[in-house]
Amino acid sequence: MALGLFLAGATLWAHHSPSAEFDMTKKVTVSGTLTKIEWVNPHIFVYIDVKGESWRMESNPPSWFRRVGIGRSDLAKGVGQTVTAEGNRAKDGSAFAYMSKITFMDGTSLELVNKLEEEGSK
């Protein structure tokens, strides 16, 4: 029973509202080389090398991306290229943000509605 409670708590902790970890009033824009995409639950991660500093950008879950017609390949096309990402910075000030938009070298971009904004419009 204790193990069941622990696992249930871990699941709840793993899936959080963006405002729990990110300052939704502090926007940040970074440009650099897209180095890696982690297409995993509960949220995807994008890694961008910005002048030797590795930025980790969290975004919506893979299911959200599939629902709006965006696949892993739509992000992975930019690996090794310069991208610009916008988002909300982590409350602790680290090189971590909740990504709301990514723009690729060819000028195309993906606007990603934050779950918090999506929930607020319901």
DRENPA-3360 file (N, C-alpha, C; in nm, 2 decimals, always signed):
BEGIN
1 = MALGLFLA = +0.08/-0.12/+0.00/+0.00/+0.00/+0.00/+0.09/+0.13/+0.00 ~ +0.19/+0.12/+0.08/+0.28/+0.24/+0.09/+0.35/+0.26/-0.05 ~ +0.38/+0.16/-0.12/+0.44/+0.17/-0.25/+0.34/+0.23/-0.35 ~ +0.22/+0.19/-0.34/+0.11/+0.25/-0.43/+0.10/+0.40/-0.40 ~ +0.10/+0.44/-0.28/+0.08/+0.58/-0.24/+0.20/+0.66/-0.29 ~ +0.32/+0.60/-0.28/+0.45/+0.66/-0.33/+0.44/+0.68/-0.48 ~ +0.40/+0.58/-0.55/+0.39/+0.59/-0.70/+0.29/+0.69/-0.74 ~ +0.17/+0.69/-0.68/+0.07/+0.79/-0.71/+0.12/+0.93/-0.69;
9 = GATLWAHH = +0.19/+0.95/-0.58/+0.24/+1.09/-0.55/+0.35/+1.13/-0.65 ~ +0.43/+1.03/-0.69/+0.54/+1.06/-0.79/+0.47/+1.10/-0.92 ~ +0.37/+1.03/-0.96/+0.30/+1.06/-1.08/+0.24/+1.21/-1.08 ~ +0.18/+1.24/-0.97/+0.12/+1.38/-0.95/+0.23/+1.48/-0.96 ~ +0.34/+1.45/-0.89/+0.45/+1.55/-0.89/+0.51/+1.57/-1.03 ~ +0.52/+1.46/-1.11/+0.58/+1.46/-1.24/+0.50/+1.55/-1.34 ~ +0.37/+1.55/-1.32/+0.29/+1.63/-1.42/+0.24/+1.75/-1.34 ~ +0.29/+1.87/-1.37/+0.26/+1.99/-1.30/+0.22/+2.10/-1.39;
17 = SPSAEFDM = +0.16/+2.20/-1.33/+0.12/+2.32/-1.41/+0.25/+2.39/-1.43 ~ +0.26/+2.46/-1.55/+0.39/+2.53/-1.58/+0.42/+2.64/-1.47 ~ +0.31/+2.70/-1.42/+0.33/+2.80/-1.32/+0.40/+2.75/-1.19 ~ +0.40/+2.62/-1.17/+0.47/+2.57/-1.05/+0.62/+2.59/-1.05 ~ +0.67/+2.58/-1.17/+0.82/+2.59/-1.19/+0.87/+2.71/-1.26 ~ +0.78/+2.77/-1.34/+0.82/+2.88/-1.43/+0.75/+3.01/-1.39 ~ +0.82/+3.12/-1.41/+0.76/+3.25/-1.38/+0.68/+3.29/-1.51 ~ +0.55/+3.28/-1.51/+0.48/+3.31/-1.63/+0.47/+3.46/-1.67;
25 = TKKVTVSG = +0.53/+3.54/-1.58/+0.55/+3.69/-1.62/+0.68/+3.72/-1.67 ~ +0.78/+3.63/-1.67/+0.92/+3.66/-1.72/+0.94/+3.58/-1.85 ~ +0.94/+3.66/-1.95/+0.97/+3.60/-2.09/+1.12/+3.60/-2.11 ~ +1.16/+3.50/-2.19/+1.30/+3.49/-2.23/+1.31/+3.45/-2.37 ~ +1.40/+3.50/-2.45/+1.43/+3.46/-2.58/+1.57/+3.42/-2.59 ~ +1.60/+3.30/-2.65/+1.73/+3.25/-2.66/+1.75/+3.20/-2.81 ~ +1.87/+3.23/-2.86/+1.91/+3.18/-2.99/+2.04/+3.10/-2.98 ~ +2.04/+2.99/-3.05/+2.16/+2.90/-3.05/+2.13/+2.78/-3.13;
33 = TLTKIEWV = +2.22/+2.68/-3.12/+2.22/+2.56/-3.19/+2.13/+2.46/-3.12 ~ +2.03/+2.41/-3.19/+1.94/+2.31/-3.14/+2.02/+2.18/-3.14 ~ +2.04/+2.12/-3.02/+2.13/+2.00/-3.01/+2.05/+1.87/-2.98 ~ +1.93/+1.88/-2.93/+1.87/+1.75/-2.89/+1.72/+1.78/-2.86 ~ +1.64/+1.68/-2.90/+1.49/+1.67/-2.87/+1.46/+1.55/-2.79 ~ +1.40/+1.56/-2.67/+1.35/+1.45/-2.60/+1.20/+1.45/-2.61 ~ +1.15/+1.36/-2.68/+1.00/+1.34/-2.71/+0.95/+1.24/-2.61 ~ +0.93/+1.28/-2.48/+0.89/+1.19/-2.37/+0.78/+1.25/-2.29;
41 = NPHIFVYI = +0.71/+1.16/-2.22/+0.61/+1.21/-2.13/+0.67/+1.24/-1.99 ~ +0.62/+1.33/-1.91/+0.50/+1.40/-1.93/+0.51/+1.53/-2.02 ~ +0.63/+1.57/-2.05/+0.66/+1.69/-2.13/+0.78/+1.67/-2.22 ~ +0.78/+1.73/-2.34/+0.89/+1.72/-2.42/+1.00/+1.82/-2.38 ~ +1.13/+1.79/-2.42/+1.24/+1.88/-2.39/+1.31/+1.91/-2.51 ~ +1.36/+2.04/-2.53/+1.44/+2.08/-2.64/+1.56/+2.14/-2.58 ~ +1.68/+2.10/-2.63/+1.81/+2.15/-2.58/+1.87/+2.24/-2.68 ~ +1.91/+2.36/-2.63/+1.97/+2.46/-2.72/+2.10/+2.51/-2.66;
49 = DVKGESWR = +2.21/+2.50/-2.74/+2.34/+2.55/-2.70/+2.35/+2.70/-2.73 ~ +2.36/+2.78/-2.63/+2.36/+2.93/-2.65/+2.50/+2.98/-2.60 ~ +2.59/+3.00/-2.69/+2.72/+3.05/-2.65/+2.79/+2.97/-2.54 ~ +2.78/+2.83/-2.56/+2.85/+2.75/-2.46/+2.76/+2.71/-2.34 ~ +2.65/+2.77/-2.33/+2.56/+2.74/-2.21/+2.44/+2.66/-2.27 ~ +2.41/+2.55/-2.21/+2.31/+2.46/-2.25/+2.17/+2.50/-2.19 ~ +2.08/+2.54/-2.27/+1.94/+2.58/-2.23/+1.85/+2.45/-2.25 ~ +1.77/+2.43/-2.15/+1.67/+2.32/-2.15/+1.54/+2.39/-2.16;
57 = MESNPPSW = +1.46/+2.36/-2.26/+1.33/+2.42/-2.28/+1.23/+2.31/-2.27 ~ +1.14/+2.32/-2.18/+1.03/+2.22/-2.16/+0.91/+2.27/-2.24 ~ +0.82/+2.18/-2.28/+0.70/+2.22/-2.35/+0.59/+2.12/-2.32 ~ +0.49/+2.13/-2.40/+0.37/+2.05/-2.37/+0.40/+1.90/-2.39 ~ +0.30/+1.81/-2.35/+0.32/+1.67/-2.36/+0.32/+1.63/-2.51 ~ +0.38/+1.51/-2.55/+0.37/+1.46/-2.68/+0.22/+1.45/-2.73 ~ +0.13/+1.41/-2.64/-0.01/+1.40/-2.68/-0.07/+1.53/-2.73 ~ -0.03/+1.64/-2.67/-0.08/+1.77/-2.71/-0.02/+1.80/-2.85;
65 = FRRVGIGR = +0.11/+1.78/-2.87/+0.16/+1.80/-3.01/+0.09/+1.72/-3.11 ~ +0.07/+1.59/-3.08/-0.01/+1.51/-3.18/-0.14/+1.56/-3.21 ~ -0.21/+1.61/-3.10/-0.35/+1.66/-3.12/-0.35/+1.78/-3.21 ~ -0.25/+1.87/-3.21/-0.25/+1.99/-3.30/-0.17/+1.96/-3.43 ~ -0.13/+1.84/-3.45/-0.07/+1.80/-3.58/+0.08/+1.83/-3.59 ~ +0.15/+1.83/-3.48/+0.29/+1.85/-3.48/+0.36/+1.72/-3.44 ~ +0.45/+1.67/-3.52/+0.52/+1.55/-3.48/+0.66/+1.58/-3.44 ~ +0.73/+1.48/-3.39/+0.87/+1.49/-3.34/+0.96/+1.54/-3.46;
73 = SDLAKGVG = +0.93/+1.50/-3.58/+1.01/+1.54/-3.69/+1.00/+1.69/-3.72 ~ +0.89/+1.75/-3.69/+0.87/+1.89/-3.71/+0.97/+1.97/-3.62 ~ +1.01/+1.92/-3.51/+1.11/+1.99/-3.42/+1.25/+1.94/-3.46 ~ +1.26/+1.81/-3.48/+1.39/+1.75/-3.50/+1.46/+1.80/-3.63 ~ +1.38/+1.86/-3.72/+1.44/+1.91/-3.85/+1.54/+2.02/-3.82 ~ +1.53/+2.08/-3.70/+1.62/+2.19/-3.67/+1.75/+2.15/-3.59 ~ +1.76/+2.02/-3.56/+1.88/+1.97/-3.49/+2.00/+2.00/-3.57 ~ +2.10/+2.07/-3.50/+2.22/+2.11/-3.57/+2.22/+2.25/-3.63;
81 = QTVTAEGN = +2.10/+2.31/-3.63/+2.08/+2.44/-3.69/+2.06/+2.54/-3.58 ~ +2.07/+2.67/-3.62/+2.04/+2.78/-3.53/+1.89/+2.80/-3.52 ~ +1.84/+2.81/-3.40/+1.70/+2.83/-3.37/+1.68/+2.94/-3.27 ~ +1.57/+3.00/-3.27/+1.53/+3.10/-3.17/+1.41/+3.05/-3.09 ~ +1.42/+3.04/-2.96/+1.31/+2.99/-2.88/+1.27/+3.10/-2.78 ~ +1.14/+3.11/-2.76/+1.08/+3.20/-2.66/+1.01/+3.12/-2.56 ~ +1.00/+3.17/-2.44/+0.93/+3.10/-2.33/+0.93/+3.18/-2.20 ~ +0.90/+3.11/-2.10/+0.89/+3.17/-1.96/+1.00/+3.10/-1.88;
89 = RAKDGSAF = +1.09/+3.19/-1.82/+1.20/+3.14/-1.75/+1.17/+3.07/-1.62 ~ +1.25/+2.98/-1.58/+1.24/+2.91/-1.45/+1.25/+3.01/-1.34 ~ +1.17/+2.98/-1.23/+1.17/+3.07/-1.12/+1.31/+3.08/-1.05 ~ +1.39/+2.97/-1.06/+1.52/+2.97/-1.00/+1.62/+3.05/-1.08 ~ +1.59/+3.10/-1.20/+1.68/+3.18/-1.28/+1.78/+3.09/-1.36 ~ +1.77/+2.96/-1.36/+1.86/+2.87/-1.43/+1.83/+2.88/-1.58 ~ +1.91/+2.82/-1.66/+1.90/+2.81/-1.80/+1.79/+2.71/-1.84 ~ +1.67/+2.74/-1.80/+1.56/+2.64/-1.81/+1.44/+2.73/-1.83;
97 = AYMSKITF = +1.35/+2.69/-1.93/+1.23/+2.77/-1.96/+1.12/+2.68/-2.01 ~ +1.00/+2.73/-2.01/+0.88/+2.67/-2.07/+0.86/+2.73/-2.20 ~ +0.89/+2.66/-2.31/+0.89/+2.71/-2.44/+0.75/+2.74/-2.50 ~ +0.73/+2.86/-2.56/+0.60/+2.89/-2.62/+0.61/+2.91/-2.77 ~ +0.74/+2.92/-2.82/+0.75/+2.94/-2.96/+0.90/+2.90/-3.00 ~ +0.91/+2.84/-3.12/+1.04/+2.81/-3.17/+1.04/+2.85/-3.32 ~ +1.15/+2.92/-3.36/+1.17/+2.96/-3.50/+1.29/+2.90/-3.55 ~ +1.28/+2.84/-3.67/+1.39/+2.77/-3.74/+1.46/+2.87/-3.84;
105 = MDGTSLEL = +1.58/+2.82/-3.88/+1.66/+2.90/-3.98/+1.59/+2.94/-4.10 ~ +1.50/+2.86/-4.15/+1.43/+2.89/-4.27/+1.31/+2.99/-4.25 ~ +1.30/+3.03/-4.13/+1.19/+3.13/-4.10/+1.06/+3.08/-4.05 ~ +1.04/+2.94/-4.06/+0.92/+2.88/-4.02/+0.93/+2.88/-3.86 ~ +0.81/+2.88/-3.80/+0.80/+2.87/-3.66/+0.68/+2.79/-3.61 ~ +0.69/+2.74/-3.49/+0.58/+2.67/-3.43/+0.55/+2.75/-3.30 ~ +0.42/+2.80/-3.30/+0.37/+2.87/-3.18/+0.31/+2.76/-3.09 ~ +0.35/+2.76/-2.97/+0.31/+2.65/-2.88/+0.23/+2.72/-2.77;
113 = VNKLEEEG = +0.10/+2.70/-2.76/+0.02/+2.75/-2.66/+0.05/+2.68/-2.53 ~ +0.09/+2.76/-2.43/+0.12/+2.70/-2.29/+0.00/+2.64/-2.24 ~ +0.01/+2.53/-2.17/-0.10/+2.46/-2.11/-0.18/+2.55/-2.02 ~ -0.11/+2.64/-1.95/-0.17/+2.73/-1.85/-0.26/+2.83/-1.93 ~ -0.22/+2.88/-2.04/-0.30/+2.97/-2.13/-0.42/+2.89/-2.18 ~ -0.39/+2.76/-2.23/-0.50/+2.68/-2.28/-0.60/+2.65/-2.18 ~ -0.56/+2.62/-2.06/-0.66/+2.59/-1.95/-0.74/+2.71/-1.91 ~ -0.68/+2.83/-1.92/-0.74/+2.96/-1.88/-0.85/+3.00/-1.98;
121 = SK = -0.84/+2.95/-2.11/-0.94/+2.99/-2.21/-1.06/+2.90/-2.21 ~ -1.06/+2.79/-2.13/-1.18/+2.70/-2.12/-1.29/+2.76/-2.04;
% end
